[in-house]
Amino acid sequence: MASRFIDALLGARLPVIMEVKRQDGDGNPLMGERTVEEIVGEYVAAGASCISVVTGRWFGGNDEMLREAAAVTDRPLLKKDFITRERQLEEARELGASAVLLTAKILPQATLAKLIEATLAHELTPFVEVVDEDELARVVHPEECVIAINNKDINTHEREPGDIDVSRALLEPAIRAGTPCPVSASAITDPQVAAELIAAGFKGLLIGTGLLRSGGVQGWVDAFEAHLGKLRSSSPVLQP
């Protein structure tokens, strides 16, 4: 199945999924007085390839946020919530999503497999979040999935700073598993670290809190592109 979401990341000048999120794991507000429309507009202007909308109540979200995002952009949208049943996939599609988050940690093997297949049947892209090789091994149809490596721990409500080394350790296993689009997700704030992850082989990054607190999305993007350009110029292997 063709995937708008994967194709957008693989063909992007800026392979960053920029995230709209009301609050962090500690409940601290991230949007301030900004509306979903304003944030999405800033992301699009900065060149976001895809946009993630956190609709889960855990982070203060709701489905209306996704509807608002879909009304102002044609960029592929990821619905981030705890998906546990097929009806949620139908709702996500109706709201305008192109991809949905499936969290391996909370889903038994049979349920994860069923939901991946149902997601594909609904012509959505499974954005499967894993944190170790055991979870990675449970992903069916990896060639049609984004495999996202979460650098934070949902068991602690993602309240800790996170560990980018989780992504570094799982990149090669994810590629071997067959995903065309390994993504490093969460805990990415430094543009230099982001550039290093892309240079290492990730096809996308999911960044929310780091951008919402950056003081200026375009400035963050400029710094990221400058760092990535330096890495590519110093290594012929990394030439785009």
PyMOL commands that set and color helices and strands:
alter all, ss='L'
color gray80, all
select helices_A, chain A and resi 4-10+36-46+57-59+63-72+86-95+104-106+109-121+133-137+142-144+154-156+165-177+191-200+209-212+217-233+236-238
alter helices_A, ss='H'
color red, helices_A
select strands_A, chain A and resi 16-20+50-54+77-80+99-103+125-130+146-150+181-185+204-207
alter strands_A, ss='S'
color yellow, strands_A
deselect
rebuild
show_as cartoon
